[in-house]
Amino acid sequence: MSHKWLEWAKRIQSLSQAGLAFSKDVYDIERFEELRAISAEIMEEYTELDMKKINELFTNETGYQTPKVDVRGVVFHDNKILMVKEKMDDRWSLPGGFCDIGLSPTENIVKEIKEESGYDVVHRKLIALVDTTKHDHPPLPYHYYKLFIHCEIVGGHASNGLETNGVKFFSKNNLPKLSTGRNTELQIDMLFDYLRNPNGDTVID
């Protein structure tokens, strides 16, 4: 679950970004820039990110800040779930990533699965839409909504992508080390619950 210091840092960042977007007064702008710097210092103090990376995260956007949307593809075969090995942390996750502007969530996940695993898929159903602050993720610099979308393979073959160096199906009782910023064990359990009962309701939050 989210840590208090992280909630404060992200809230300060959000308020400062909105202030910088809408303020006209030069003194107000200066104050909001200082608030953004304070939020970055909090992140540096309590995470493993260096200040350069934090500043890249916190200064690359303008306008009113909203949660980021992350899509994850859920592909089953022989009661096993498809996962890819992330080069960034050498751990495993469901294929997916940030939604790109100009593409719908389903178009995004079809693209991500192809790029990261080599498989061609079609989307079938939105399994869950969850808020990362309500799940046991490690501290994350942004507030995320995660969409888990069931997809079926229609072609292609397993191959590594630019950001991945492994493609494999795993059973529920034999999961690898997970990239928990991207997906947690409880979320994977939730997806196997869906496999057993595909007609259940979409999970929200």
N, C-alpha and C positions, 0 to 999 in steps of 0.2 A: 504494500500500500504506500501511498505518497507520504513523504516525510514533511514535517511542518516547515523546515527551512526551505525545502524545495517549493512548496506551495507559495511561500512568501516571495522567493526569488522570481518565480514565474509570474506572480501577480504584479510585482513591481515592474518587471519587464513589460508586461501587457499594458499597464497604465502609462508607462513612459513612452511606449511606442505610439499609443493613441494620442498622447499629449503632443508628441513631435509631429504627428500627422495633421492635427487640427489647430494647434496653437499658432498665433501670428506674432505675439509679443516676444521680443528677443530675450527678455529675462526669463519668461516662462520656458522657452526653448532650452535655455541654459540649464534650468533646474531639471527639466525632464531628461536631458543628456546626463546629468549627474546621477539621477535615479537609475538610469539604464546602466551606468558604470557601477553603481552599488550592487545591482542585481548580478552583474557579471562577476564581481568580487566574491559574492556569496557562492556562486557556482564554482569558482576556482577553489575556494577554501574547502568545500565539502565533496568535490568530485575529483576524478582523475584527469579531467580536461584541463589543458593549458589555456592561458588567457587569450592567445591568438585564436584558438579554435572557438572559444566561447564568444569572442567578439564577432567572428564570422557568423556564428549562429544567431546572435542577438542583433546584428546590424544589417543583415542582408534582406530585411523586409521593411516595408513601409505600410502605413494605413492601420486600420483597426485590426487587432490581432484576434484570430479565432483558432479553435483546435485544428490541428493538421489531420488529414485523412490518410490512413494506411490500409492497404488492401492485402489480404493473405489468401492464397489459393489452397483449397482443401481437396486433395485428390487421393482417392482410395484405390487399391488394387489388392485382391486376395486378402481383405481385412487388414491391410497395412496402409500407412499414410505416407505420402510423398514428402520428403524433406530435402533441403539443399544445405551444403556446408558453406558457411560464410567465410570469405577470406579475411574479413575484418577482425573476427575474434576466434576463428577456427572452431566455431560451434555451429549447431544445426538449427534451421528454422523452416517454417513453411515458406515456399516461394512467394515473393511479393515485395511491396515497398510503397513509397509515397504515390498518391494519385497524381498523374500529370494533367496539366491544364489542357483542355481540348478533347479529353477522352473521358468516357463514362467509367464508373467503377468496374463494370464487367469488361469493358474494352481494356482497361488498365490491367486487370488480373490476367486476362488471356495473354497480353503482351509480356507481363512479368514472368509468367510460368514458362513461356517459350524462351525468353532470354536467359532465365536462370537454370532451367532444367532440360531444355531441348524438346519438351513435349508440346504438341498442338492439343488444345483443349477447347471445349465449349462449356459455358457456365450453365448451372442448373438451378441453384437456389442460394439465397442469402441465409446462412446458418445463424450468424450472430453479428451484432453491432455493439461493441463494448468500449467503455471509457477506461483508459489505462490507469487513471487514478483510483479506480475501484478494483484493481487487480494487483497481484503481487509481482509487479515489475520492479527492477532496480530503478534508482533515481534517473529520470529522463529530463532533458532540457526543455522539452515542449510538452504541451497537453495534446494527447492523441486520441482520436477515435479510430478503432480498428474494425474493419469489415472482414469477416470470414466467409468466403464464397465457395460453395461446392462446385467443382468442375469435373468433367469427365474427359479422359484422353481419347482423341480421335486420330492421332497420327504422331509423327516425329519419333525421336529416340533419345535416350538419356545422354546429355552432354553438358559439360561445364559452361558457365557463363563468365562474363568479365569480372563479376563480383563473387563467384562461387567456384569451389574446387571439389565438389562432391555431389552426387545425386543418388538417392537411395530411398527405398520404402522401408518403414519400420512398423513393427507390431506395437500394440499398446504396452505390453510388458517388457519391451526391449528398446526403450527410447534412448537416443544418444544424449550427449551433453547439449543442452538447449541454449540457444542465444536468447536469454530471457528478456532482453530489451525488445525482442521481436515477438516472442510467444512464450507462454509459461506452461508448466506441466498440467496445471488445472485446466488451462484452455485446450490443450491437446486431449485431455480426458473428456472435456465437453464435446469435442468433435467426434470422438469415438462413441459417445452417447448418441449423437446424431446418427451415426452409421447404424446403430441398433434400432433407432426409432426415427427414420427420416421424415415422418409425417408430423413430428412435433412442432411446437411453436418456435418462431425465431427468438433467439435470446437477445434481450436488450439490456445494456449496462453490465 
